[in-house]
Amino acid sequence: MSKPSNTGPANKPASTPPTKPNAGEDRRGFVAIAAGAIGAIVAAVPVLAGLRVFADPLTRTPKKKSTTDGALENGMIRVATLDAMPEIGKVYRFPVVATREDKWSRYDAHPIGTVFLRRTSAAERPVAFTSVCPHLGCSVDIKGDVYKCPCHNSTWTIEGERINPESCPSPRDLDELEVEVKGNDVFIAYKRFRGGIEEQIEE
Amino acid sequence: MNKLLAWLDDRTGYRGLMHEALYERIPGGARWRYVWGSSLVFCFFVQVVTGIFLWMAYSPSAQTAWESVYYIEFEMDGGSLLRGIHHYTAQLMVVLLALHLLQVVIDGAYRAPREINFWLGLVLMKIVLGLALTGYLLPWDQKGYWATQVATKIAGIVPLVGPWLQQAIVGGKEYGHHTLTRFFALHAGVLPGLLVAVLALHLALFRKHGLKAKEPLRKPETTFWPEQVLRDGVACLAVLVTVVLLSIFARAELGAPADPADSYDAARPEWYFLFLFQFLKFFHGETGELIGAIVVPGAVMLLLFLMPFIGRSQVGHWANVLFIFLVLGGAALLTGMAIYEDHHAAWTNADAATEKFADVRKMLDTIEADLRKNGGKSIYSGKSEAERIDIYAQATKSSAEQLAIDHYKYQAYRKSQDHIAANELAEGNAQRSHELAATGIPPHGALKLVHDDPKLQGPRLFAKHCASCHDHVDEEGNGIREPRPLAYVPDAENPGQQKLDPRGAPNLYGFATRKWLAGLLDPKRIAAAHEDKEKWLVADAPYFGNTTHRDGDMAGFVRDSLSELDAEGKATLEKVIAALSAEAALPAHKELDAAAAKDGTLEAGRTAIAEHAWEGGACIDCHKFHDNGDLGMAPELTGYGSRQWLIDFIGNPAHARFYEGDKNDRMPAFAADAGNPANNLLTRHELELIVDWLRGDWYRPLGD
């Protein structure tokens, strides 16, 4: 073994390596290189094996979206009914309940987020915003006609636009989610986006 | 660069340290026999590195330990290799420890001035064994759970402090969260910390005293770097290649999740503790256990610690060498014995074994039959096993001695067979638990998946609740068939006499499949029964078994009306079978049923059930089928064999929908009291598991 085993104080170490004739020097050089190389390999393999597993989250391809009860084939999740938001123009808040997977665990019917839904007219499908702040991921709230983030005081209009883009800490407007209506049921495509950047990129 | 290194050296003196570290003197030249210590240090290095990475994915609690290890092993990229390296290096470390100890003793390296370092080495050995023991439990699978129970129970028999010690280690009276948190803290914190400290002292003293060179010196003195380092490196490489190959070609196991409610017959300690396991078999009773588990191993350790004193003289040294060979050889022998006892049935040719034990089996059968037939009057009654063998030998004029030997061997053979079967069962359960876990584990943990799985629980529940009457065996005779002694009851017609009361209800394998129904409606097979009075067993009565239905109206109808069908009648019967089986909606018949629905077979079959006039009458003369017929005479055919039908039937077979009142022959109502489930023999959940299992309705991974 190379380093770890030999860090104790030595017993009268030879003051200099014994001198050898030239042929011996060559052999000694070869042995040194071989010893060093083997030492490096045996030390590296367990470290690399560990790093490979450590890097698992970076190389993991997400599994096929797990099916949530009542979800559409494209993965859109039922979050509300039209009956539950009778007033046109009013913002309603609904939990997003879906199957959540966390490593080995599967949680059925688990709250995974919150959406704001607002109907602009009786005919059109509702507009949906995720409650996750585009800035740094705090939970946005609705106060009257204004969306407000409690963390850094970003504010948005009821249409989801930043009220004061110049001074708003949020780099973008609220993230809108795709909505589909089937009969009375309202489905959304729930997504998470990267925070703190101007462009909307799905996580 | 040189300037920078010079600066560094000036501030740290690293060159001196490196020099000291690398230019240790090796009198007599580098040799292969010095590699054991270094390779052990390398193993420890591998364990620390792989252990820390495993730590990043391991979660010690009763609901997450198995689950997180499952995730490492089967989901994480490279997880299996990492776990394999950790698993196998631990085992190799035990082997290397033994070799290191052996070499130190043979070379007399424990003698003055190296006594203390020898003791430190023994302490290191104890720590490594402690690491092995604590690590075995961490995956929280059946194997580790049950094997470690034994180890902690042994701690419990230590005089005076035993129970206290056991509770302190286990973290309570029973295994649970704190057993894992404690074992994990010991395994990843306390023991490695101690090991580092003791190892530092061990190495420091090793450097202080220098290497104990093997006499005679073969070559001129050399230094540790690079000649010995190369040899050490090659040894480490060999260790590494071995563990990597093992990890790839013999993946580290992960059994089914630990289940305190499920006896685990395959429980064995890891192979390097098998010698202790085997050793304990020789000791019985409380005192015996104490001697075998604590006194003798303690004495061996004490003798090891005393070696430096014993070995002062040359004779003492030879005694030490002899002792270490005895200990290691004895351990090897015991390990071999343990493995042989468990596995020798697998190495024996089955035909040869049958032949070899033919006499013994004949003897056992004869004794058993005699005891059953004659009860207290049997010549074997109230006799010990040895006496029975003697009596039998006298009666048959054979050698009692030979029979006794063969009997002993036969018992050992059977035990080995049982162990092999238990291993296979454990392996099957492990695989099934992995299949289930791949679907995602509920927050309660993987044990919930196991407990909710009809494929795993069905056979257990069937064996417990149903198998005293019913069989569940396939065409080859594999499955659940309990020996069923014939019972005698007072004969009402002849007072004072006893009459045979045969047991045995339908074989439920493939119940409601087309094949099963075809047999039921086969005049030759419906009333088949088999009673072997010699062996006092009842088996192979596939349809009405030995119930009263064997002589009932249905059997009569099948025998009389279905025995001479013309081609058209046969075709109609086939449609009836298809339609009736489709009522069950069995998963195995999904495609068959769909095809039959498409080509009109089902429709025709249903019409035939409702309308066709067989010689002895129509089905609906006795049975209710959808809108036709009435309840009360014979079982309802609507939804026959379906999940709900079976749940209702087993719940209360005497209900008007099935065998009303005294038409029901001896089958208990397992869940008749819906309002008060506590009164029922089976819970709703158990009932569902049995039914789903009977119907073959369980989760199958894609492509299975």
Interface residues (C-beta under 8 A of the other chain):
Chain A: M1 S2 K3 P4 S5 N6 T7 G8 P9 A10 N11 K12 P13 A14 P17 P18 R28 V31 A32 A34 A35 G36 I38 G39 I41 V42 A43 V45 P46 V47 A49 G50 L51 R52 V53 F54 A55 D56 T59 R60 S66 T99 E101 K103 W104 S105 R106 Y107 D108
Chain B: L17 H19 E20 A21 L22 Y23 E24 R25 G37 S38 S39 V41 F42 F45 V46 V49 T50 I52 F53 L54 M56 A57 T64 E67 S68 Y70 Y71 I72 E75 M76 D77 G78 G79 L81 L82 I85 A200 L203 A204 F206 R207 K208 H209 G210 P220 E221 T222 T223 F224 W225 P226 E227 V229 L230 D232 G233 V234 C236 L237 V239 L240 V244 A437 T439 G440 I441 P442 P443
